[in-house]
Amino acid sequence: MEKQHHRRHDSALGGLQCLSHFFNFIMLVVGGGAAALGFWIYYAIRMDEERGGIMDILGFIYLFANLCTISEGIFLVVLVLLGTIAICTMHRCTLIWYFSLVMVACVASLAFTLMTFWVFFRMESTVNTALTDYVQKDYGLFGNEETTQLLDSIQMSFRCCGSKSYEDWHSSEWYKMQRLGYFDQSEAPIHPKTCCVLTSDGQPSNLTECVHINAVYPNRFIHREPCSEKVYDWLHWPTLYLGFAGVAMFFSAIFELGTTSALLRTLGPLEQKPKAIEKQLLTTSLHSESEDSRCSTKERPKQIKTQSKNSPKNSTLDKNKNKANAKAQKQHKINMNNRPNGNDAEGGYVNSAFRHEAEEQATPL
């Protein structure tokens, strides 16, 4: 029976080891893929010469979500190496450390995934609000050169005009400033040149029909698509990929967490060695002896106090006894010196009387 039990136990451990290696490999693939995807998205958005400033529209939270996906993927790859060592050696302490780190990875991936999807669902409104402010308030004004350059590059690279429509420029601060620069305000351009359809040499195909207020719009010489939709379509798919990568990392870590916990449960409780048991017994005995010595030291002053309370009575009794004995011995010597010679009756009577008196005085009080 014991042999069969050991065989079942060993087979269960072997099966769990294989399963844990399988999920460990999946976690390696998912973590490496998520890190590579995060690097690719960061390079495609941030390092693009024409569209690199679009990440500033979304703010730091989008960049943080991207960097968190990269760091989480790298952490899973490093964690897989520790897990491989722990599963192969079946060392209990290493398995416990691996289990705790996988739990940390689960919590972190869940938090990063929720943050990424929060950015995804707020992206459309964020892009619309930012581009509308750029068009209506910031474009072409003094001190906003970077915003002006960013919006020009967006309209040229995405082939769009305005935030929601080309009509956004008709009520912009830039158009008001353009009208002040012309004596005849009807000659003022109503759209920037970057809204125009460009030729192969980078020049507007028909500048008059593109920017003049008397032209009929929309026409084929101006871009009709709004820039907010173009930017959103370009950004939402990479963000969605980041969210799916976070979900994959979370579930791969969950599966590895379950197999590792089953592996620890199959190993059973930690058995203490005989030397460790002897050491534990020795420490408990020393502890009990120290407690007994403390109790004895606490009781000793009480005994001394009780003896000191009874000592005055005993000392006075001893002193009285010593005085009585000394007096009796002294009287006996005097009587012996005054004893008469002869054996007459009177002398014997006197002698016996003195002896009786000496004995009475010699008796203790």
C-alpha positions in Angstrom: 0.0 0.0 0.0 2.8 2.4 0.9 4.6 1.7 -2.4 1.4 2.4 -4.4 0.8 5.6 -2.4 4.4 6.8 -3.2 3.9 5.9 -6.9 0.7 7.9 -7.1 2.3 10.8 -5.3 5.3 10.8 -7.6 3.1 10.5 -10.7 1.0 13.5 -9.5 4.1 15.5 -8.9 5.4 14.7 -12.4 2.1 15.6 -14.0 2.0 18.9 -12.2 5.6 19.7 -13.1 4.9 19.1 -16.8 1.7 21.3 -16.6 3.6 24.0 -14.7 6.4 24.0 -17.4 3.7 24.3 -20.1 2.0 27.4 -18.5 5.5 28.8 -17.7 6.3 28.6 -21.4 3.0 30.3 -22.3 3.8 33.1 -19.8 7.2 33.5 -21.5 5.6 33.8 -24.9 2.9 36.2 -23.7 5.4 38.4 -21.7 7.9 38.6 -24.6 5.1 39.4 -27.0 3.7 42.1 -24.8 7.1 43.7 -24.3 7.8 43.6 -28.1 4.3 45.1 -28.9 4.8 47.9 -26.4 8.2 48.8 -27.9 6.7 48.7 -31.4 3.8 51.0 -30.5 6.1 53.4 -28.6 8.4 53.6 -31.6 5.6 53.9 -34.1 3.9 56.8 -32.2 6.6 58.6 -30.4 9.5 58.3 -32.9 7.4 59.3 -36.0 8.7 62.6 -37.3 5.3 63.8 -38.5 3.0 62.2 -35.9 5.3 62.0 -32.8 3.6 64.9 -31.1 0.2 63.1 -31.1 1.1 61.4 -27.8 1.2 64.8 -26.2 -2.5 65.2 -27.0 -3.4 62.1 -24.9 -1.2 63.2 -22.1 1.2 61.3 -19.8 -1.3 58.6 -19.0 -1.1 57.0 -22.5 2.7 56.9 -22.3 2.5 55.5 -18.8 0.2 52.7 -19.9 2.5 51.9 -22.8 5.6 51.7 -20.5 3.7 49.6 -17.9 3.0 47.0 -20.6 6.6 46.9 -21.6 7.8 46.6 -18.0 5.2 43.9 -17.1 6.3 41.8 -20.1 10.0 42.1 -19.2 9.1 41.1 -15.6 7.2 38.0 -16.8 10.2 36.9 -18.9 12.6 37.2 -15.9 10.0 35.5 -13.7 9.9 32.5 -16.1 13.6 31.9 -15.5 13.1 31.8 -11.8 10.1 29.5 -12.3 12.0 27.1 -14.4 14.7 26.7 -11.7 12.0 26.3 -9.0 10.0 23.7 -10.9 13.1 21.7 -12.0 14.7 21.6 -8.5 11.4 21.3 -6.6 13.0 23.4 -3.8 10.2 24.4 -1.5 11.6 27.9 -0.6 12.2 28.7 -4.2 8.7 27.6 -5.1 7.2 29.8 -2.4 9.2 32.8 -3.7 8.0 32.0 -7.3 4.4 31.7 -6.2 4.5 35.0 -4.4 6.1 36.8 -7.4 3.5 35.3 -9.8 0.8 36.7 -7.5 2.4 40.1 -7.7 2.5 39.8 -11.5 -1.3 38.9 -11.5 -2.2 42.0 -9.5 0.1 44.3 -11.5 -1.2 43.0 -14.9 -4.8 43.4 -13.8 -4.1 47.0 -12.7 -2.3 47.9 -15.9 -5.0 46.3 -18.0 -7.8 48.3 -16.3 -5.8 51.5 -16.8 -5.2 50.7 -20.5 -8.9 50.1 -21.2 -9.8 53.3 -19.2 -7.5 55.2 -21.6 -9.1 53.4 -24.6 -12.6 54.3 -23.7 -11.7 58.0 -23.0 -9.5 58.3 -26.0 -12.2 59.6 -28.5 -13.4 62.4 -26.2 -9.8 63.3 -25.3 -8.7 63.6 -28.9 -11.8 65.7 -29.9 -11.4 68.1 -27.0 -7.6 68.5 -27.5 -7.9 69.1 -31.3 -10.8 71.5 -30.9 -8.9 73.6 -28.5 -5.9 73.6 -30.8 -8.0 74.8 -33.8 -10.2 77.3 -31.9 -7.8 78.9 -29.4 -4.1 78.0 -30.0 -3.3 77.8 -33.7 -1.2 80.6 -35.2 -1.0 82.7 -32.0 2.2 84.0 -30.5 3.8 81.5 -28.0 2.0 78.5 -29.5 4.5 77.7 -32.2 4.8 74.0 -31.2 1.0 73.6 -31.3 0.8 75.3 -34.7 3.5 73.0 -36.1 1.9 69.9 -34.6 -1.5 70.7 -36.1 0.0 71.4 -39.5 1.8 68.1 -39.5 -1.4 66.3 -38.4 -3.4 67.9 -41.3 -0.7 67.2 -43.8 0.1 63.6 -42.8 -3.6 62.5 -42.2 -5.0 64.6 -45.1 -7.7 66.1 -42.9 -8.9 69.6 -42.0 -10.2 70.9 -38.7 -11.1 68.9 -35.6 -14.7 67.8 -36.4 -15.0 69.6 -39.8 -13.2 72.2 -42.0 -15.9 74.7 -40.7 -14.1 74.7 -37.3 -11.6 77.2 -38.8 -14.4 79.7 -39.6 -14.8 80.6 -35.9 -11.2 80.3 -34.8 -8.9 82.9 -33.3 -6.5 82.4 -36.2 -9.2 83.4 -38.8 -10.0 86.5 -36.7 -6.3 87.5 -36.7 -6.1 86.9 -40.5 -9.0 89.2 -41.1 -7.2 92.0 -39.2 -4.3 91.8 -41.6 -6.2 92.6 -44.7 -7.9 95.8 -45.8 -10.5 93.8 -47.7 -11.5 91.1 -45.2 -13.0 89.0 -48.0 -9.5 88.3 -49.2 -8.4 86.8 -45.9 -7.8 83.0 -46.1 -10.4 81.1 -44.3 -8.4 77.8 -44.0 -4.7 77.2 -43.5 -2.7 75.9 -46.5 -2.2 72.6 -44.8 -5.9 71.9 -45.4 -5.4 71.9 -49.1 -4.9 69.0 -51.4 -1.2 69.0 -52.3 0.5 68.2 -55.6 3.5 65.9 -55.9 5.9 68.9 -55.3 4.1 69.7 -52.0 2.2 72.8 -53.2 -1.6 73.4 -53.1 -3.3 72.2 -56.2 -5.7 75.3 -56.2 -5.0 77.7 -53.4 -7.9 80.1 -54.2 -10.5 77.3 -54.2 -9.0 76.0 -51.0 -8.7 79.1 -48.8 -10.9 81.8 -50.3 -14.1 82.7 -48.5 -16.1 83.0 -51.7 -15.3 79.5 -52.9 -17.9 76.8 -52.8 -17.2 74.2 -50.1 -16.7 71.4 -49.9 -14.7 70.9 -53.1 -12.0 68.6 -54.4 -9.2 71.0 -53.5 -9.7 70.8 -49.7 -9.5 67.8 -47.3 -13.0 66.9 -46.1 -12.3 64.4 -43.4 -12.1 65.6 -39.8 -8.7 65.2 -38.1 -10.2 63.9 -34.8 -11.6 60.8 -36.5 -8.3 60.2 -38.3 -6.2 60.4 -35.2 -8.6 58.3 -33.2 -8.6 55.5 -35.9 -4.8 55.6 -35.8 -4.5 55.4 -32.0 -7.3 53.2 -30.8 -6.1 49.9 -32.4 -2.6 50.0 -30.8 -4.3 50.9 -27.5 -6.7 48.0 -27.9 -3.7 45.7 -28.6 -2.1 46.9 -25.4 -5.3 46.0 -23.5 -5.5 42.5 -25.0 -1.8 42.0 -24.1 -2.5 42.9 -20.5 -5.5 40.4 -20.4 -3.2 37.7 -21.9 -0.5 38.3 -19.3 -3.1 38.3 -16.5 -4.6 34.9 -17.5 -1.3 33.3 -18.1 -0.1 34.4 -14.7 -3.4 33.1 -13.2 -2.9 29.6 -14.7 0.7 29.5 -13.6 -0.4 30.5 -10.1 -2.9 27.7 -9.9 -0.4 25.0 -11.0 2.2 26.3 -8.6 -0.2 26.2 -5.7 -1.2 22.7 -6.6 2.4 21.7 -6.8 3.1 23.1 -3.3 0.0 21.3 -1.9 1.1 18.0 -3.4 4.5 18.3 -1.8 2.8 18.3 1.5 3.8 20.0 4.8 7.4 20.6 5.6 8.9 17.7 7.7 11.4 18.6 10.4 14.6 16.7 10.6 15.6 14.9 13.9 18.4 17.4 14.6 15.9 20.2 14.3 13.5 18.5 16.7 16.3 17.9 19.3 17.3 21.5 19.0 13.7 22.6 19.5 13.4 20.4 22.6 16.7 21.7 24.0 15.5 25.3 23.6 12.2 24.5 25.4 14.0 22.8 28.3 16.4 25.7 28.7 13.5 28.1 28.6 11.6 26.1 31.4 14.8 26.0 33.6 15.2 29.8 33.2 11.6 30.3 34.2 12.1 28.1 37.3 15.2 30.0 38.3 13.3 33.3 37.9 10.5 32.0 40.2 13.0 30.8 42.9 14.7 34.2 42.8 11.4 35.9 43.2 10.4 33.7 46.3 13.7 34.0 48.1 13.3 37.6 49.2 9.9 36.7 50.7 11.5 33.9 52.8 14.2 36.3 54.0 11.5 38.9 55.0 9.5 36.3 57.1 12.7 35.1 58.8 13.6 38.7 59.6 10.2 39.3 61.1 10.4 36.3 63.5 14.1 36.8 64.4 13.6 39.4 67.2 11.4 37.1 69.3 13.8 34.2 69.1 16.8 36.3 69.9 15.2 37.7 73.1 14.4 34.1 74.3 17.9 33.0 73.7 19.3 35.9 75.7 17.1 35.2 78.7 18.1 31.5 78.7 21.8 32.4 78.6 21.4 34.8 81.5 19.6 32.3 83.6 22.1 29.6 83.0 25.0 31.9 83.8 23.4 33.0 87.1 22.7 29.4 88.1 26.3 28.3 87.4 27.6 31.2 89.5 25.3 30.4 92.4 26.3 26.7 92.2 30.0 27.6 92.6 29.3 29.8 95.6 27.3 27.0 97.3 30.0 24.4 96.6 32.6 26.7 98.2 30.5 27.2 101.4 29.6 23.5 101.8 30.4 22.3 105.4 32.6 19.3 106.2 31.4 16.1 107.9 28.5 13.8 107.4 26.2 14.9 110.2 22.6 15.3 109.6 22.6 19.0 109.6 25.4 19.3 107.2 23.6 16.8 104.9 20.4 18.7 105.2 22.1 22.0 104.4 23.9 20.4 101.5 20.7 19.0 100.0 18.9 22.2 100.5 21.6 24.1 98.6 21.6 21.5 95.9 17.8 21.7 95.5 17.9 25.5 95.3 20.7 25.4 92.7 18.8 22.9 90.5 15.7 25.1 90.6 17.7 28.2 89.5 19.4 26.2 86.8 16.2 25.1 85.1 15.3 27.1 82.0 12.6 29.7 82.1 
